[in-house]
Amino acid sequence: MIRMLENLDRRWIFLAMALCVSVPILVIGLTGVTFPETPTPLAEAFFDEVDRAGEANGRRANVLIALDYDPASAGELSPMSLSLVNQCAQKGHRMYFISLWPVGPQMIEESIDKVIKRFYPDLVYGQDYVNLGFKAGSEQVIKVMGIDLTTEFRTDVEGTMLSQIPMMEGITSLEDFDLIAEISAGYPGSKEWVLYAATQYDIPLVSGMTGVQAPQNYPYYPTQLKGLLGAIKGAAEYEFIVNDYVREARVRSILAANGIDEETSLGLSKQLDQISTWTTSAEAASMSPAAKAELIDVATGATPGEFLEGQRRMGPQLFAHLLMVLLIILGNLVFFAQRRRGGSA
Amino acid sequence: MSSSASEPMTPAQRAIWAIVCLSILVIVVVRSFIGDGMGRVYVEPKPMDFVAEVTTSTENASESTTSWKQVSTVEFDAYVSANGYTNTISWTEYDQVPPRAYFAQEAAGGGSIVLSWPRTIGLWLAAFFTLAIFSFLYRDNPFYKFAESVVVGVSAGYWMVVGFWDTIVPNLLQRLMPVFSKDYLTPGMELPPGGFDPTNLVFLIPLVLGIMLVGRLLPKCGWLSLWPLAFIVGTMAGLRMVGYIESDILSQTKETVIPLYVQGENTSSNFMMIWSTIWASLAQILLVIGVLACLVYFFFSVEHKGAVGKTARVGIWYLMITFGAAFGFTVMGRIALLAARVEFLFDDWMWLIDPMQQREFISASVGLLF
């Protein structure tokens, strides 16, 4: 057995890894079942910071969303972007998209198409969200934006002058934003936003990042980074929180539209698992049958596949990690067996 | 432990891998004949018709402004039949729609949704390049070499175009030659009063420095590039020094000078309060010990013996745990990327799974296979 392991062709390991990843994807893709997620304080902090953005100033929040990644990292980071845009759109924040990566504008377009255009068609470009596109210059762009944003960004991605975009009125520098939310795949990314925006101008910053970057950014939490999403695990946790939040917010808006007071609707929206009970009780007595049907549909309907990407990818993670653990144990067994025989390790 | 991919394979290994590759090919061929096929992209044409609206100034009849109003196809046809194509612009945009919409349209007896050949070919090319890159796991081969060369070439071309349109045009040409830029490059830009802002002459300096940097390409003028390089290095060093001192030294030092005793959350249970106090205080103590131990490990002016050696040893343990966490995160990241590509192959290309509910008809038929 040990002899066989010593001479094992590494391609068998590749094949085992391919099976560990592809079989769970097939099973999850066909059944739609994902593993349950328990959000950690880091993901909760990210969500809370986005949720309360603008509250201190008593206005609709201006959120600068920097998507600093390319398709090579989209598998890890795209779920974070989609959930971030979903939360901001549901909350009613104004979204200003930018990117310090050349392929970033395509990632912005993808987030806008998949979330805003599909699920929030009422949002108006130029009033609720704007795509400022890519700017070359890495951290120097951040530095200049801290002084005068219009020096770097004179037009949006389509070439429209910023002076003609209503939501750009009053936005002159980074300090006019209530929050910077950044999704990063490397340089320039989280580190540069911490260095030149969060620390120097004391602007709240939350960041989602690849697994490779996460350990070096942990020291910045919670002072310089108010929330941190590390790798696909962070994305899945955040996705889970945002999906719950969006579902509850939609239930509350239906209840409010049907004359249920805010306090009651807040309590009811926390009991979605008992919706078939409370829609027939006194609290929802005033609602029409059509409104109740809509309410039950929103509360129990399937979450769109776009907002389950991260949670779906945690399935293959489990089996691939188990394989890795097994391989590390086997590797050590071979190592000690060789040493016992007096061979070179 | 393992043989290198460049070493020749045994006949048995060769047979096994041939079976694996053949199996993939058979699955793809069989899959393409099941249900509604695979790997197709559908689009819906969306006409974009605009008619010019000329507004004459109330104060000066010779002054007029032109704005473009989007109209419906019916309105556009009526306008064209009355006035001809003068003062009109029209084009067609193609929005991608889920295959489900196409099948529903066909069931209802036809409509405007059509198969997009360019996007379908693009999808198959993406699948081919994904498999070509994966084929390197088997061994180096012409497919991998081809895919690698295409990535390098496309990236270089993309960077060049992006560099021109996102850096040279807005940061240089629009400032030094605004009228030329508006006429030939970016018609949407606003001209400064008088057509030129004299303060923008300062942008001649980066122009000259940029030309000097290109001097590296000429053997006799290579020395010219040293000045702009010195400028770049000096600027970046200054910029980063300030940033790092403020963020990584001052702020991080402040965050490390913390009380070792932390009062836990005030809960109704005394046990929970004591527990959270112990836990929070322990975290603070471990943090301070970790920082000091790692600093001692990197302090090489004193020999690592006795107390210093033991503290440095603790520092090594902290570093090892950090490296382990970094490795774990890296593995997680790489597997997520692999999962995303496999999802692309199974979902967009082979139509085996349907997590986005794009092809309900197909997923139902394929689901029966499993």
Chai-1 contact restraints between the chains, C-beta under 6 A:
chainA,res_idxA,chainB,res_idxB,connection_type,confidence,min_distance_angstrom,max_distance_angstrom,comment,restraint_id
A,E6,B,M1,contact,1.0,0.0,6.0,A-B,restraint_1
A,L8,B,S2,contact,1.0,0.0,6.0,A-B,restraint_2
A,D9,B,S2,contact,1.0,0.0,6.0,A-B,restraint_3
A,D9,B,S3,contact,1.0,0.0,6.0,A-B,restraint_4
A,R10,B,S2,contact,1.0,0.0,6.0,A-B,restraint_5
A,F14,B,L137,contact,1.0,0.0,6.0,A-B,restraint_6
A,V21,B,L338,contact,1.0,0.0,6.0,A-B,restraint_7
A,V21,B,A339,contact,1.0,0.0,6.0,A-B,restraint_8
A,V21,B,V342,contact,1.0,0.0,6.0,A-B,restraint_9
A,S22,B,V342,contact,1.0,0.0,6.0,A-B,restraint_10
A,I25,B,V342,contact,1.0,0.0,6.0,A-B,restraint_11
A,I25,B,E343,contact,1.0,0.0,6.0,A-B,restraint_12
A,G29,B,I353,contact,1.0,0.0,6.0,A-B,restraint_13
A,G29,B,P355,contact,1.0,0.0,6.0,A-B,restraint_14
A,L30,B,I353,contact,1.0,0.0,6.0,A-B,restraint_15
A,L30,B,G367,contact,1.0,0.0,6.0,A-B,restraint_16
A,L30,B,F370,contact,1.0,0.0,6.0,A-B,restraint_17
A,G75,B,A336,contact,1.0,0.0,6.0,A-B,restraint_18
A,G75,B,L337,contact,1.0,0.0,6.0,A-B,restraint_19
A,G75,B,A340,contact,1.0,0.0,6.0,A-B,restraint_20
A,E76,B,G333,contact,1.0,0.0,6.0,A-B,restraint_21
A,E76,B,A336,contact,1.0,0.0,6.0,A-B,restraint_22
A,P102,B,V162,contact,1.0,0.0,6.0,A-B,restraint_23
A,F134,B,D166,contact,1.0,0.0,6.0,A-B,restraint_24
A,A136,B,D166,contact,1.0,0.0,6.0,A-B,restraint_25
A,A136,B,T167,contact,1.0,0.0,6.0,A-B,restraint_26
A,G159,B,G188,contact,1.0,0.0,6.0,A-B,restraint_27
A,M161,B,E190,contact,1.0,0.0,6.0,A-B,restraint_28
A,V194,B,S247,contact,1.0,0.0,6.0,A-B,restraint_29
A,L195,B,G243,contact,1.0,0.0,6.0,A-B,restraint_30
A,L195,B,S247,contact,1.0,0.0,6.0,A-B,restraint_31
A,Y196,B,G243,contact,1.0,0.0,6.0,A-B,restraint_32
A,T199,B,E246,contact,1.0,0.0,6.0,A-B,restraint_33
A,T199,B,S247,contact,1.0,0.0,6.0,A-B,restraint_34
A,T199,B,S251,contact,1.0,0.0,6.0,A-B,restraint_35
A,T210,B,G333,contact,1.0,0.0,6.0,A-B,restraint_36
A,G211,B,F329,contact,1.0,0.0,6.0,A-B,restraint_37
A,G211,B,T330,contact,1.0,0.0,6.0,A-B,restraint_38
A,G211,B,M332,contact,1.0,0.0,6.0,A-B,restraint_39
A,G211,B,G333,contact,1.0,0.0,6.0,A-B,restraint_40
A,V212,B,T330,contact,1.0,0.0,6.0,A-B,restraint_41
A,V212,B,G333,contact,1.0,0.0,6.0,A-B,restraint_42
A,A214,B,F329,contact,1.0,0.0,6.0,A-B,restraint_43
A,P215,B,A325,contact,1.0,0.0,6.0,A-B,restraint_44
A,P215,B,A326,contact,1.0,0.0,6.0,A-B,restraint_45
A,P215,B,F329,contact,1.0,0.0,6.0,A-B,restraint_46
A,T223,B,E255,contact,1.0,0.0,6.0,A-B,restraint_47
A,A231,B,F329,contact,1.0,0.0,6.0,A-B,restraint_48
A,A231,B,M332,contact,1.0,0.0,6.0,A-B,restraint_49
A,A231,B,G333,contact,1.0,0.0,6.0,A-B,restraint_50
A,I232,B,A336,contact,1.0,0.0,6.0,A-B,restraint_51
A,G305,B,P355,contact,1.0,0.0,6.0,A-B,restraint_52
A,G305,B,M356,contact,1.0,0.0,6.0,A-B,restraint_53
A,G305,B,Q357,contact,1.0,0.0,6.0,A-B,restraint_54
A,R313,B,A336,contact,1.0,0.0,6.0,A-B,restraint_55
A,R313,B,A339,contact,1.0,0.0,6.0,A-B,restraint_56
A,P316,B,A339,contact,1.0,0.0,6.0,A-B,restraint_57
A,Q317,B,I335,contact,1.0,0.0,6.0,A-B,restraint_58
A,A320,B,I335,contact,1.0,0.0,6.0,A-B,restraint_59
